[in-house]
């Protein structure tokens, strides 16, 4: 598994979690993640952050995720992706 595959996962993960990624891309992403300890770790940390942000959101507002929450999520994601890439 090459480092460039991991970089691709990091870059696409926010789209993946937002369900904006085409199904064929999701499959190749999931296939890579399953065989890569580094990406498993990264995905778990992102999912935890996403869950935290969404929990806060759900307790106050049952509608769609507000734009400012989405922006927070994206900023948190980009910070983690930057950290993860620097460790490659
Ligand atoms: Zn990987």
PDB file of the backbone (N, CA, C, O) and the ligand in Angstrom, with CONECT records:
HET     ZN  A 101       1
ATOM      1  N   UNK A   1       0.852  -1.211   0.000  1.00  0.00           N
ATOM      2  CA  UNK A   1       0.000   0.000   0.000  1.00  0.00           C
ATOM      3  C   UNK A   1       0.876   1.246   0.000  1.00  0.00           C
ATOM      4  O   UNK A   1       1.731   1.396   0.873  1.00  0.00           O
ATOM      5  N   UNK A   2       0.680   2.136  -0.959  1.00  0.00           N
ATOM      6  CA  UNK A   2       1.574   3.297  -1.044  1.00  0.00           C
ATOM      7  C   UNK A   2       1.018   4.505  -0.291  1.00  0.00           C
ATOM      8  O   UNK A   2      -0.175   4.591  -0.002  1.00  0.00           O
ATOM      9  N   UNK A   3       1.914   5.421   0.014  1.00  0.00           N
ATOM     10  CA  UNK A   3       1.516   6.632   0.742  1.00  0.00           C
ATOM     11  C   UNK A   3       0.543   7.464  -0.084  1.00  0.00           C
ATOM     12  O   UNK A   3      -0.306   8.158   0.476  1.00  0.00           O
ATOM     13  N   UNK A   4       0.656   7.402  -1.407  1.00  0.00           N
ATOM     14  CA  UNK A   4      -0.245   8.224  -2.218  1.00  0.00           C
ATOM     15  C   UNK A   4      -1.689   7.723  -2.116  1.00  0.00           C
ATOM     16  O   UNK A   4      -2.627   8.513  -2.218  1.00  0.00           O
ATOM     17  N   UNK A   5      -1.871   6.411  -1.916  1.00  0.00           N
ATOM     18  CA  UNK A   5      -3.226   5.894  -1.686  1.00  0.00           C
ATOM     19  C   UNK A   5      -3.812   6.496  -0.413  1.00  0.00           C
ATOM     20  O   UNK A   5      -4.984   6.871  -0.379  1.00  0.00           O
ATOM     21  N   UNK A   6      -3.000   6.586   0.621  1.00  0.00           N
ATOM     22  CA  UNK A   6      -3.462   7.155   1.885  1.00  0.00           C
ATOM     23  C   UNK A   6      -3.829   8.623   1.700  1.00  0.00           C
ATOM     24  O   UNK A   6      -4.848   9.078   2.219  1.00  0.00           O
ATOM     25  N   UNK A   7      -3.016   9.354   0.974  1.00  0.00           N
ATOM     26  CA  UNK A   7      -3.298  10.768   0.745  1.00  0.00           C
ATOM     27  C   UNK A   7      -4.643  10.936   0.053  1.00  0.00           C
ATOM     28  O   UNK A   7      -5.404  11.853   0.363  1.00  0.00           O
ATOM     29  N   UNK A   8      -4.925  10.044  -0.885  1.00  0.00           N
ATOM     30  CA  UNK A   8      -6.198  10.104  -1.602  1.00  0.00           C
ATOM     31  C   UNK A   8      -7.365   9.867  -0.626  1.00  0.00           C
ATOM     32  O   UNK A   8      -8.398  10.532  -0.705  1.00  0.00           O
ATOM     33  N   UNK A   9      -7.184   8.929   0.274  1.00  0.00           N
ATOM     34  CA  UNK A   9      -8.220   8.656   1.278  1.00  0.00           C
ATOM     35  C   UNK A   9      -8.455   9.896   2.129  1.00  0.00           C
ATOM     36  O   UNK A   9      -9.598  10.289   2.362  1.00  0.00           O
ATOM     37  N   UNK A  10      -7.354  10.520   2.600  1.00  0.00           N
ATOM     38  CA  UNK A  10      -7.486  11.697   3.462  1.00  0.00           C
ATOM     39  C   UNK A  10      -8.233  12.813   2.738  1.00  0.00           C
ATOM     40  O   UNK A  10      -9.057  13.517   3.323  1.00  0.00           O
ATOM     41  N   UNK A  11      -7.921  12.956   1.447  1.00  0.00           N
ATOM     42  CA  UNK A  11      -8.535  14.049   0.694  1.00  0.00           C
ATOM     43  C   UNK A  11     -10.011  13.803   0.413  1.00  0.00           C
ATOM     44  O   UNK A  11     -10.798  14.744   0.318  1.00  0.00           O
ATOM     45  N   UNK A  12     -10.382  12.528   0.279  1.00  0.00           N
ATOM     46  CA  UNK A  12     -11.770  12.225  -0.101  1.00  0.00           C
ATOM     47  C   UNK A  12     -12.669  11.927   1.086  1.00  0.00           C
ATOM     48  O   UNK A  12     -13.884  11.801   0.937  1.00  0.00           O
ATOM     49  N   UNK A  13     -12.072  11.814   2.261  1.00  0.00           N
ATOM     50  CA  UNK A  13     -12.863  11.329   3.391  1.00  0.00           C
ATOM     51  C   UNK A  13     -14.010  12.264   3.777  1.00  0.00           C
ATOM     52  O   UNK A  13     -15.074  11.794   4.179  1.00  0.00           O
ATOM     53  N   UNK A  14     -13.815  13.557   3.663  1.00  0.00           N
ATOM     54  CA  UNK A  14     -14.913  14.454   4.062  1.00  0.00           C
ATOM     55  C   UNK A  14     -16.096  14.286   3.106  1.00  0.00           C
ATOM     56  O   UNK A  14     -17.250  14.324   3.533  1.00  0.00           O
ATOM     57  N   UNK A  15     -15.814  14.101   1.823  1.00  0.00           N
ATOM     58  CA  UNK A  15     -16.890  13.844   0.859  1.00  0.00           C
ATOM     59  C   UNK A  15     -17.559  12.512   1.147  1.00  0.00           C
ATOM     60  O   UNK A  15     -18.775  12.361   1.029  1.00  0.00           O
ATOM     61  N   UNK A  16     -16.724  11.549   1.530  1.00  0.00           N
ATOM     62  CA  UNK A  16     -17.238  10.221   1.848  1.00  0.00           C
ATOM     63  C   UNK A  16     -18.202  10.291   3.042  1.00  0.00           C
ATOM     64  O   UNK A  16     -19.290   9.716   3.008  1.00  0.00           O
ATOM     65  N   UNK A  17     -17.788  10.998   4.085  1.00  0.00           N
ATOM     66  CA  UNK A  17     -18.624  11.102   5.285  1.00  0.00           C
ATOM     67  C   UNK A  17     -19.871  11.948   5.032  1.00  0.00           C
ATOM     68  O   UNK A  17     -20.897  11.754   5.684  1.00  0.00           O
ATOM     69  N   UNK A  18     -19.786  12.873   4.099  1.00  0.00           N
ATOM     70  CA  UNK A  18     -20.952  13.684   3.729  1.00  0.00           C
ATOM     71  C   UNK A  18     -21.848  12.966   2.727  1.00  0.00           C
ATOM     72  O   UNK A  18     -22.863  13.514   2.297  1.00  0.00           O
ATOM     73  N   UNK A  19     -21.478  11.739   2.352  1.00  0.00           N
ATOM     74  CA  UNK A  19     -22.211  10.975   1.345  1.00  0.00           C
ATOM     75  C   UNK A  19     -22.275  11.704   0.009  1.00  0.00           C
ATOM     76  O   UNK A  19     -23.269  11.614  -0.712  1.00  0.00           O
ATOM     77  N   UNK A  20     -21.227  12.412  -0.306  1.00  0.00           N
ATOM     78  CA  UNK A  20     -21.188  13.142  -1.578  1.00  0.00           C
ATOM     79  C   UNK A  20     -20.352  12.410  -2.622  1.00  0.00           C
ATOM     80  O   UNK A  20     -20.243  12.837  -3.772  1.00  0.00           O
ATOM     81  N   UNK A  21     -19.773  11.308  -2.193  1.00  0.00           N
ATOM     82  CA  UNK A  21     -18.857  10.592  -3.072  1.00  0.00           C
ATOM     83  C   UNK A  21     -19.628   9.570  -3.913  1.00  0.00           C
ATOM     84  O   UNK A  21     -20.522   8.904  -3.391  1.00  0.00           O
ATOM     85  N   UNK A  22     -19.298   9.432  -5.212  1.00  0.00           N
ATOM     86  CA  UNK A  22     -19.959   8.402  -6.029  1.00  0.00           C
ATOM     87  C   UNK A  22     -19.687   7.018  -5.445  1.00  0.00           C
ATOM     88  O   UNK A  22     -18.611   6.782  -4.895  1.00  0.00           O
ATOM     89  N   UNK A  23     -20.657   6.092  -5.558  1.00  0.00           N
ATOM     90  CA  UNK A  23     -20.515   4.755  -4.952  1.00  0.00           C
ATOM     91  C   UNK A  23     -19.232   4.033  -5.350  1.00  0.00           C
ATOM     92  O   UNK A  23     -18.643   3.330  -4.528  1.00  0.00           O
ATOM     93  N   UNK A  24     -18.791   4.193  -6.595  1.00  0.00           N
ATOM     94  CA  UNK A  24     -17.580   3.483  -7.018  1.00  0.00           C
ATOM     95  C   UNK A  24     -16.363   3.992  -6.242  1.00  0.00           C
ATOM     96  O   UNK A  24     -15.472   3.215  -5.900  1.00  0.00           O
ATOM     97  N   UNK A  25     -16.330   5.289  -5.967  1.00  0.00           N
ATOM     98  CA  UNK A  25     -15.240   5.854  -5.172  1.00  0.00           C
ATOM     99  C   UNK A  25     -15.305   5.372  -3.725  1.00  0.00           C
ATOM    100  O   UNK A  25     -14.277   5.095  -3.108  1.00  0.00           O
ATOM    101  N   UNK A  26     -16.533   5.274  -3.185  1.00  0.00           N
ATOM    102  CA  UNK A  26     -16.703   4.779  -1.813  1.00  0.00           C
ATOM    103  C   UNK A  26     -16.121   3.377  -1.685  1.00  0.00           C
ATOM    104  O   UNK A  26     -15.433   3.059  -0.715  1.00  0.00           O
ATOM    105  N   UNK A  27     -16.409   2.553  -2.671  1.00  0.00           N
ATOM    106  CA  UNK A  27     -15.943   1.162  -2.619  1.00  0.00           C
ATOM    107  C   UNK A  27     -14.420   1.111  -2.617  1.00  0.00           C
ATOM    108  O   UNK A  27     -13.825   0.386  -1.820  1.00  0.00           O
ATOM    109  N   UNK A  28     -13.789   1.871  -3.500  1.00  0.00           N
ATOM    110  CA  UNK A  28     -12.326   1.798  -3.549  1.00  0.00           C
ATOM    111  C   UNK A  28     -11.706   2.404  -2.286  1.00  0.00           C
ATOM    112  O   UNK A  28     -10.657   1.955  -1.824  1.00  0.00           O
ATOM    113  N   UNK A  29     -12.362   3.425  -1.734  1.00  0.00           N
ATOM    114  CA  UNK A  29     -11.900   4.020  -0.473  1.00  0.00           C
ATOM    115  C   UNK A  29     -11.988   3.006   0.664  1.00  0.00           C
ATOM    116  O   UNK A  29     -11.038   2.817   1.424  1.00  0.00           O
ATOM    117  N   UNK A  30     -13.154   2.357   0.763  1.00  0.00           N
ATOM    118  CA  UNK A  30     -13.357   1.384   1.847  1.00  0.00           C
ATOM    119  C   UNK A  30     -12.385   0.213   1.718  1.00  0.00           C
ATOM    120  O   UNK A  30     -11.868  -0.301   2.709  1.00  0.00           O
ATOM    121  N   UNK A  31     -12.154  -0.189   0.479  1.00  0.00           N
ATOM    122  CA  UNK A  31     -11.236  -1.302   0.257  1.00  0.00           C
ATOM    123  C   UNK A  31      -9.838  -0.942   0.741  1.00  0.00           C
ATOM    124  O   UNK A  31      -9.169  -1.752   1.383  1.00  0.00           O
ATOM    125  N   UNK A  32      -9.401   0.272   0.432  1.00  0.00           N
ATOM    126  CA  UNK A  32      -8.078   0.694   0.899  1.00  0.00           C
ATOM    127  C   UNK A  32      -8.038   0.773   2.429  1.00  0.00           C
ATOM    128  O   UNK A  32      -7.107   0.272   3.059  1.00  0.00           O
ATOM    129  N   UNK A  33      -9.057   1.408   3.017  1.00  0.00           N
ATOM    130  CA  UNK A  33      -9.065   1.624   4.466  1.00  0.00           C
ATOM    131  C   UNK A  33      -8.991   0.296   5.213  1.00  0.00           C
ATOM    132  O   UNK A  33      -8.288   0.175   6.216  1.00  0.00           O
ATOM    133  N   UNK A  34      -9.727  -0.705   4.711  1.00  0.00           N
ATOM    134  CA  UNK A  34      -9.754  -2.008   5.388  1.00  0.00           C
ATOM    135  C   UNK A  34      -8.383  -2.658   5.456  1.00  0.00           C
ATOM    136  O   UNK A  34      -8.090  -3.414   6.382  1.00  0.00           O
ATOM    137  N   UNK A  35      -7.536  -2.356   4.459  1.00  0.00           N
ATOM    138  CA  UNK A  35      -6.229  -3.003   4.452  1.00  0.00           C
ATOM    139  C   UNK A  35      -5.114  -2.114   4.972  1.00  0.00           C
ATOM    140  O   UNK A  35      -3.940  -2.449   4.811  1.00  0.00           O
ATOM    141  N   UNK A  36      -5.449  -0.984   5.594  1.00  0.00           N
ATOM    142  CA  UNK A  36      -4.425   0.000   5.952  1.00  0.00           C
ATOM    143  C   UNK A  36      -4.629   0.503   7.376  1.00  0.00           C
ATOM    144  O   UNK A  36      -5.555   1.272   7.633  1.00  0.00           O
ATOM    145  N   UNK A  37      -3.785   0.083   8.291  1.00  0.00           N
ATOM    146  CA  UNK A  37      -3.905   0.460   9.691  1.00  0.00           C
ATOM    147  C   UNK A  37      -3.877   1.963   9.918  1.00  0.00           C
ATOM    148  O   UNK A  37      -4.590   2.494  10.770  1.00  0.00           O
ATOM    149  N   UNK A  38      -3.040   2.638   9.139  1.00  0.00           N
ATOM    150  CA  UNK A  38      -2.905   4.084   9.254  1.00  0.00           C
ATOM    151  C   UNK A  38      -4.243   4.773   8.936  1.00  0.00           C
ATOM    152  O   UNK A  38      -4.655   5.703   9.628  1.00  0.00           O
ATOM    153  N   UNK A  39      -4.901   4.303   7.892  1.00  0.00           N
ATOM    154  CA  UNK A  39      -6.171   4.914   7.493  1.00  0.00           C
ATOM    155  C   UNK A  39      -7.296   4.529   8.457  1.00  0.00           C
ATOM    156  O   UNK A  39      -8.174   5.346   8.732  1.00  0.00           O
ATOM    157  N   UNK A  40      -7.280   3.300   8.971  1.00  0.00           N
ATOM    158  CA  UNK A  40      -8.280   2.897   9.955  1.00  0.00           C
ATOM    159  C   UNK A  40      -8.234   3.860  11.138  1.00  0.00           C
ATOM    160  O   UNK A  40      -9.265   4.348  11.601  1.00  0.00           O
ATOM    161  N   UNK A  41      -7.028   4.121  11.615  1.00  0.00           N
ATOM    162  CA  UNK A  41      -6.829   5.022  12.749  1.00  0.00           C
ATOM    163  C   UNK A  41      -7.356   6.429  12.429  1.00  0.00           C
ATOM    164  O   UNK A  41      -8.040   7.053  13.240  1.00  0.00           O
ATOM    165  N   UNK A  42      -7.024   6.899  11.248  1.00  0.00           N
ATOM    166  CA  UNK A  42      -7.439   8.229  10.817  1.00  0.00           C
ATOM    167  C   UNK A  42      -8.966   8.311  10.721  1.00  0.00           C
ATOM    168  O   UNK A  42      -9.574   9.258  11.222  1.00  0.00           O
ATOM    169  N   UNK A  43      -9.578   7.321  10.080  1.00  0.00           N
ATOM    170  CA  UNK A  43     -11.031   7.321   9.903  1.00  0.00           C
ATOM    171  C   UNK A  43     -11.735   7.300  11.259  1.00  0.00           C
ATOM    172  O   UNK A  43     -12.727   8.000  11.457  1.00  0.00           O
ATOM    173  N   UNK A  44     -11.216   6.490  12.199  1.00  0.00           N
ATOM    174  CA  UNK A  44     -11.832   6.424  13.521  1.00  0.00           C
ATOM    175  C   UNK A  44     -11.783   7.774  14.224  1.00  0.00           C
ATOM    176  O   UNK A  44     -12.755   8.178  14.863  1.00  0.00           O
ATOM    177  N   UNK A  45     -10.649   8.480  14.109  1.00  0.00           N
ATOM    178  CA  UNK A  45     -10.554   9.768  14.790  1.00  0.00           C
ATOM    179  C   UNK A  45     -11.478  10.793  14.136  1.00  0.00           C
ATOM    180  O   UNK A  45     -12.063  11.629  14.824  1.00  0.00           O
ATOM    181  N   UNK A  46     -11.610  10.733  12.825  1.00  0.00           N
ATOM    182  CA  UNK A  46     -12.531  11.649  12.131  1.00  0.00           C
ATOM    183  C   UNK A  46     -13.969  11.334  12.517  1.00  0.00           C
ATOM    184  O   UNK A  46     -14.756  12.241  12.792  1.00  0.00           O
ATOM    185  N   UNK A  47     -14.314  10.043  12.537  1.00  0.00           N
ATOM    186  CA  UNK A  47     -15.686   9.662  12.874  1.00  0.00           C
ATOM    187  C   UNK A  47     -16.067  10.106  14.277  1.00  0.00           C
ATOM    188  O   UNK A  47     -17.204  10.509  14.521  1.00  0.00           O
ATOM    189  N   UNK A  48     -15.106  10.030  15.203  1.00  0.00           N
ATOM    190  CA  UNK A  48     -15.385  10.482  16.564  1.00  0.00           C
ATOM    191  C   UNK A  48     -15.685  11.970  16.590  1.00  0.00           C
ATOM    192  O   UNK A  48     -16.612  12.409  17.270  1.00  0.00           O
ATOM    193  N   UNK A  49     -14.902  12.748  15.848  1.00  0.00           N
ATOM    194  CA  UNK A  49     -15.138  14.189  15.793  1.00  0.00           C
ATOM    195  C   UNK A  49     -16.483  14.490  15.159  1.00  0.00           C
ATOM    196  O   UNK A  49     -17.227  15.352  15.628  1.00  0.00           O
ATOM    197  N   UNK A  50     -16.788  13.769  14.087  1.00  0.00           N
ATOM    198  CA  UNK A  50     -18.064  13.962  13.398  1.00  0.00           C
ATOM    199  C   UNK A  50     -19.211  13.642  14.349  1.00  0.00           C
ATOM    200  O   UNK A  50     -20.188  14.387  14.420  1.00  0.00           O
ATOM    201  N   UNK A  51     -19.093  12.542  15.077  1.00  0.00           N
ATOM    202  CA  UNK A  51     -20.145  12.136  16.011  1.00  0.00           C
ATOM    203  C   UNK A  51     -20.342  13.186  17.090  1.00  0.00           C
ATOM    204  O   UNK A  51     -21.475  13.500  17.456  1.00  0.00           O
ATOM    205  N   UNK A  52     -19.236  13.734  17.606  1.00  0.00           N
ATOM    206  CA  UNK A  52     -19.333  14.764  18.636  1.00  0.00           C
ATOM    207  C   UNK A  52     -20.073  15.991  18.119  1.00  0.00           C
ATOM    208  O   UNK A  52     -20.975  16.512  18.775  1.00  0.00           O
ATOM    209  N   UNK A  53     -19.681  16.439  16.942  1.00  0.00           N
ATOM    210  CA  UNK A  53     -20.300  17.641  16.372  1.00  0.00           C
ATOM    211  C   UNK A  53     -21.767  17.387  16.070  1.00  0.00           C
ATOM    212  O   UNK A  53     -22.614  18.244  16.322  1.00  0.00           O
ATOM    213  N   UNK A  54     -22.069  16.211  15.531  1.00  0.00           N
ATOM    214  CA  UNK A  54     -23.461  15.901  15.189  1.00  0.00           C
ATOM    215  C   UNK A  54     -24.330  15.735  16.432  1.00  0.00           C
ATOM    216  O   UNK A  54     -25.511  16.083  16.412  1.00  0.00           O
ATOM    217  N   UNK A  55     -23.757  15.206  17.514  1.00  0.00           N
ATOM    218  CA  UNK A  55     -24.513  15.078  18.765  1.00  0.00           C
ATOM    219  C   UNK A  55     -24.936  16.446  19.285  1.00  0.00           C
ATOM    220  O   UNK A  55     -26.085  16.644  19.679  1.00  0.00           O
ATOM    221  N   UNK A  56     -24.012  17.371  19.283  1.00  0.00           N
ATOM    222  CA  UNK A  56     -24.310  18.722  19.733  1.00  0.00           C
ATOM    223  C   UNK A  56     -25.427  19.301  18.879  1.00  0.00           C
ATOM    224  O   UNK A  56     -26.377  19.900  19.384  1.00  0.00           O
ATOM    225  N   UNK A  57     -25.291  19.109  17.581  1.00  0.00           N
ATOM    226  CA  UNK A  57     -26.272  19.623  16.638  1.00  0.00           C
ATOM    227  C   UNK A  57     -27.651  19.011  16.871  1.00  0.00           C
ATOM    228  O   UNK A  57     -28.652  19.726  16.891  1.00  0.00           O
ATOM    229  N   UNK A  58     -27.707  17.690  17.047  1.00  0.00           N
ATOM    230  CA  UNK A  58     -28.988  16.990  17.161  1.00  0.00           C
ATOM    231  C   UNK A  58     -29.745  17.400  18.421  1.00  0.00           C
ATOM    232  O   UNK A  58     -30.976  17.427  18.432  1.00  0.00           O
ATOM    233  N   UNK A  59     -28.995  17.723  19.492  1.00  0.00           N
ATOM    234  CA  UNK A  59     -29.670  18.070  20.731  1.00  0.00           C
ATOM    235  C   UNK A  59     -30.348  19.442  20.649  1.00  0.00           C
ATOM    236  O   UNK A  59     -31.275  19.727  21.407  1.00  0.00           O
ATOM    237  N   UNK A  60     -29.889  20.274  19.738  1.00  0.00           N
ATOM    238  CA  UNK A  60     -30.441  21.628  19.647  1.00  0.00           C
ATOM    239  C   UNK A  60     -31.328  21.838  18.440  1.00  0.00           C
ATOM    240  O   UNK A  60     -32.129  22.771  18.402  1.00  0.00           O
ATOM    241  N   UNK A  61     -31.186  20.978  17.465  1.00  0.00           N
ATOM    242  CA  UNK A  61     -31.831  21.262  16.189  1.00  0.00           C
ATOM    243  C   UNK A  61     -31.999  19.946  15.431  1.00  0.00           C
ATOM    244  O   UNK A  61     -31.015  19.291  15.086  1.00  0.00           O
ATOM    245  N   UNK A  62     -33.244  19.566  15.175  1.00  0.00           N
ATOM    246  CA  UNK A  62     -33.473  18.288  14.506  1.00  0.00           C
ATOM    247  C   UNK A  62     -33.494  18.410  12.985  1.00  0.00           C
ATOM    248  O   UNK A  62     -33.673  17.418  12.278  1.00  0.00           O
ATOM    249  N   UNK A  63     -33.313  19.608  12.496  1.00  0.00           N
ATOM    250  CA  UNK A  63     -33.295  19.812  11.051  1.00  0.00           C
ATOM    251  C   UNK A  63     -31.962  19.433  10.441  1.00  0.00           C
ATOM    252  O   UNK A  63     -31.132  18.800  11.094  1.00  0.00           O
ATOM    253  N   UNK A  64     -31.755  19.815   9.198  1.00  0.00           N
ATOM    254  CA  UNK A  64     -30.468  19.511   8.546  1.00  0.00           C
ATOM    255  C   UNK A  64     -29.319  20.230   9.251  1.00  0.00           C
ATOM    256  O   UNK A  64     -29.518  21.240   9.926  1.00  0.00           O
ATOM    257  N   UNK A  65     -28.121  19.692   9.079  1.00  0.00           N
ATOM    258  CA  UNK A  65     -26.962  20.282   9.728  1.00  0.00           C
ATOM    259  C   UNK A  65     -26.769  21.723   9.242  1.00  0.00           C
ATOM    260  O   UNK A  65     -26.679  21.967   8.039  1.00  0.00           O
ATOM    261  N   UNK A  66     -26.708  22.673  10.180  1.00  0.00           N
ATOM    262  CA  UNK A  66     -26.517  24.071   9.752  1.00  0.00           C
ATOM    263  C   UNK A  66     -25.150  24.275   9.111  1.00  0.00           C
ATOM    264  O   UNK A  66     -24.207  23.522   9.358  1.00  0.00           O
ATOM    265  N   UNK A  67     -25.070  25.306   8.289  1.00  0.00           N
ATOM    266  CA  UNK A  67     -23.829  25.554   7.552  1.00  0.00           C
ATOM    267  C   UNK A  67     -22.638  25.790   8.476  1.00  0.00           C
ATOM    268  O   UNK A  67     -21.521  25.380   8.160  1.00  0.00           O
ATOM    269  N   UNK A  68     -22.865  26.453   9.625  1.00  0.00           N
ATOM    270  CA  UNK A  68     -21.715  26.731  10.499  1.00  0.00           C
ATOM    271  C   UNK A  68     -21.181  25.449  11.136  1.00  0.00           C
ATOM    272  O   UNK A  68     -19.981  25.326  11.381  1.00  0.00           O
ATOM    273  N   UNK A  69     -22.076  24.497  11.402  1.00  0.00           N
ATOM    274  CA  UNK A  69     -21.617  23.205  11.935  1.00  0.00           C
ATOM    275  C   UNK A  69     -20.827  22.462  10.858  1.00  0.00           C
ATOM    276  O   UNK A  69     -19.780  21.873  11.128  1.00  0.00           O
ATOM    277  N   UNK A  70     -21.350  22.504   9.640  1.00  0.00           N
ATOM    278  CA  UNK A  70     -20.637  21.874   8.528  1.00  0.00           C
ATOM    279  C   UNK A  70     -19.260  22.483   8.350  1.00  0.00           C
ATOM    280  O   UNK A  70     -18.289  21.774   8.086  1.00  0.00           O
ATOM    281  N   UNK A  71     -19.175  23.801   8.494  1.00  0.00           N
ATOM    282  CA  UNK A  71     -17.895  24.488   8.334  1.00  0.00           C
ATOM    283  C   UNK A  71     -16.929  24.063   9.439  1.00  0.00           C
ATOM    284  O   UNK A  71     -15.744  23.854   9.179  1.00  0.00           O
ATOM    285  N   UNK A  72     -17.429  23.934  10.670  1.00  0.00           N
ATOM    286  CA  UNK A  72     -16.607  23.464  11.793  1.00  0.00           C
ATOM    287  C   UNK A  72     -16.066  22.072  11.505  1.00  0.00           C
ATOM    288  O   UNK A  72     -14.891  21.774  11.721  1.00  0.00           O
ATOM    289  N   UNK A  73     -16.960  21.237  11.013  1.00  0.00           N
ATOM    290  CA  UNK A  73     -16.615  19.859  10.715  1.00  0.00           C
ATOM    291  C   UNK A  73     -15.516  19.802   9.657  1.00  0.00           C
ATOM    292  O   UNK A  73     -14.543  19.058   9.785  1.00  0.00           O
ATOM    293  N   UNK A  74     -15.693  20.599   8.618  1.00  0.00           N
ATOM    294  CA  UNK A  74     -14.728  20.611   7.537  1.00  0.00           C
ATOM    295  C   UNK A  74     -13.371  21.124   8.034  1.00  0.00           C
ATOM    296  O   UNK A  74     -12.328  20.597   7.646  1.00  0.00           O
ATOM    297  N   UNK A  75     -13.386  22.141   8.885  1.00  0.00           N
ATOM    298  CA  UNK A  75     -12.140  22.688   9.422  1.00  0.00           C
ATOM    299  C   UNK A  75     -11.431  21.636  10.279  1.00  0.00           C
ATOM    300  O   UNK A  75     -10.216  21.462  10.185  1.00  0.00           O
ATOM    301  N   UNK A  76     -12.211  20.935  11.119  1.00  0.00           N
ATOM    302  CA  UNK A  76     -11.633  19.893  11.968  1.00  0.00           C
ATOM    303  C   UNK A  76     -11.057  18.789  11.099  1.00  0.00           C
ATOM    304  O   UNK A  76      -9.971  18.272  11.359  1.00  0.00           O
ATOM    305  N   UNK A  77     -11.801  18.441  10.069  1.00  0.00           N
ATOM    306  CA  UNK A  77     -11.341  17.392   9.167  1.00  0.00           C
ATOM    307  C   UNK A  77     -10.045  17.795   8.472  1.00  0.00           C
ATOM    308  O   UNK A  77      -9.094  17.015   8.407  1.00  0.00           O
ATOM    309  N   UNK A  78     -10.017  19.014   7.959  1.00  0.00           N
ATOM    310  CA  UNK A  78      -8.821  19.451   7.221  1.00  0.00           C
ATOM    311  C   UNK A  78      -7.591  19.502   8.118  1.00  0.00           C
ATOM    312  O   UNK A  78      -6.480  19.202   7.681  1.00  0.00           O
ATOM    313  N   UNK A  79      -7.803  19.890   9.391  1.00  0.00           N
ATOM    314  CA  UNK A  79      -6.682  19.910  10.337  1.00  0.00           C
ATOM    315  C   UNK A  79      -6.153  18.493  10.540  1.00  0.00           C
ATOM    316  O   UNK A  79      -4.943  18.266  10.533  1.00  0.00           O
ATOM    317  N   UNK A  80      -7.077  17.535  10.722  1.00  0.00           N
ATOM    318  CA  UNK A  80      -6.643  16.150  10.931  1.00  0.00           C
ATOM    319  C   UNK A  80      -5.979  15.579   9.691  1.00  0.00           C
ATOM    320  O   UNK A  80      -4.993  14.848   9.786  1.00  0.00           O
ATOM    321  N   UNK A  81      -6.522  15.913   8.527  1.00  0.00           N
ATOM    322  CA  UNK A  81      -5.926  15.415   7.288  1.00  0.00           C
ATOM    323  C   UNK A  81      -4.510  15.952   7.136  1.00  0.00           C
ATOM    324  O   UNK A  81      -3.609  15.233   6.702  1.00  0.00           O
ATOM    325  N   UNK A  82      -4.315  17.229   7.498  1.00  0.00           N
ATOM    326  CA  UNK A  82      -2.983  17.826   7.423  1.00  0.00           C
ATOM    327  C   UNK A  82      -2.015  17.133   8.363  1.00  0.00           C
ATOM    328  O   UNK A  82      -0.872  16.857   7.998  1.00  0.00           O
ATOM    329  N   UNK A  83      -2.482  16.848   9.590  1.00  0.00           N
ATOM    330  CA  UNK A  83      -1.639  16.146  10.573  1.00  0.00           C
ATOM    331  C   UNK A  83      -1.298  14.744  10.093  1.00  0.00           C
ATOM    332  O   UNK A  83      -0.157  14.295  10.200  1.00  0.00           O
ATOM    333  N   UNK A  84      -2.307  14.058   9.561  1.00  0.00           N
ATOM    334  CA  UNK A  84      -2.101  12.687   9.099  1.00  0.00           C
ATOM    335  C   UNK A  84      -1.116  12.657   7.940  1.00  0.00           C
ATOM    336  O   UNK A  84      -0.243  11.790   7.885  1.00  0.00           O
ATOM    337  N   UNK A  85      -1.251  13.595   7.018  1.00  0.00           N
ATOM    338  CA  UNK A  85      -0.354  13.626   5.865  1.00  0.00           C
ATOM    339  C   UNK A  85       1.081  13.907   6.298  1.00  0.00           C
ATOM    340  O   UNK A  85       2.026  13.371   5.719  1.00  0.00           O
ATOM    341  N   UNK A  86       1.238  14.749   7.317  1.00  0.00           N
ATOM    342  CA  UNK A  86       2.592  15.085   7.750  1.00  0.00           C
ATOM    343  C   UNK A  86       3.296  13.888   8.381  1.00  0.00           C
ATOM    344  O   UNK A  86       4.521  13.881   8.508  1.00  0.00           O
ATOM    345  N   UNK A  87       2.519  12.870   8.779  1.00  0.00           N
ATOM    346  CA  UNK A  87       3.110  11.665   9.392  1.00  0.00           C
ATOM    347  C   UNK A  87       3.452  10.602   8.362  1.00  0.00           C
ATOM    348  O   UNK A  87       4.091   9.602   8.691  1.00  0.00           O
ATOM    349  N   UNK A  88       3.032  10.807   7.117  1.00  0.00           N
ATOM    350  CA  UNK A  88       3.288   9.777   6.098  1.00  0.00           C
ATOM    351  C   UNK A  88       4.771   9.638   5.814  1.00  0.00           C
ATOM    352  O   UNK A  88       5.166   8.818   4.984  1.00  0.00           O
TER     353      UNK A  88
HETATM  354 ZN    ZN A 101      -3.897   4.133   3.955  1.00  0.00          ZN
END
